[in-house]
Amino acid sequence: MARDYYAEAAAIAEDAARVGLGDLGDQLRQAIDEGFTSTEILMRVRSVLVDSRTSLAEYPELQSRSQALIGGIAEALG
């Protein structure tokens, strides 16, 4: 089964908003909603997550999921 990067990013966005990181959630949703190609969307999602490392440090589970998604996107984009 293929990995659903968009669903992972959307779940991280939802959980980030739930713990008070609404800006991160908004940025991830914008990346998904406003991107034109899958490559552009994945690059934007990766960029948002990389830029959010500091704020995610307080939430180890979210940070772990974000790091896993960053790694998966890096593999997918080669």
N, C-alpha and C positions, 0 to 999 in steps of 0.2 A: 504494500500500500504506500502511495506517495505521501510525503510529508506535506502538511498544509500550513505553510509559513504564515499565511494571512490569518488563519484561525488562531495560531499561537500568538501572533502579535495582538490580535483583538482580545484574547483572553488576558494577556499581560496588561493591555490598556485598561480593561475592566477592573482587574485586581489593583492596579496602580491607583485608579480613581477611588476605589473603595478604601484604600489606606491613606488617602489624602494627597496623592500625587496626581491630581487632576490634570495638571499641565502635561505631564508625560502621557497620560491617557489620551488627551486631546491631540497631541503631536503624532502619536501612533495611528490614531484613527484618520487624521488628515493625510498621513503618508499613504494609507491604504485607499482612501476615498479619492484623493486628488491625483494620484499617479496615473500615467498614461500606459506604461508598459510594465510587465512583471519585473523586469530588471530595475527600472526606475523605482518601483515600489519597494523592492527588497533593499536597494541601496539606501533609500530614505529611512526605512525601518531600522536597518543596521546603524545608520548614522545617529538616529534618535537614541537608540539603546546605548551606543558607545558614549554619547554625550551625557547620558543619565547615570553613568556608573557611580558617581559620588552620591547622588540622592538614593540610589538603590542599595547602598551599603548598609542602610539601617533595616533592610528587609531581605534577609538571606535567601528565602525561598524565591522571591521575585528576582533577585539578583542572579541566582542559579539558573532559573528559566531563561532570563535575558541572555546570559552568557551562552547557554546552549543554543538559543536561537541565533545569536551572532555567529557562532561557529557553524551552524547549519547553513546560514546564508552565505558565509564565506566559501564553504564547500560548493554550494549550488552555483555561485557566480564564478567559481574557479579562479 
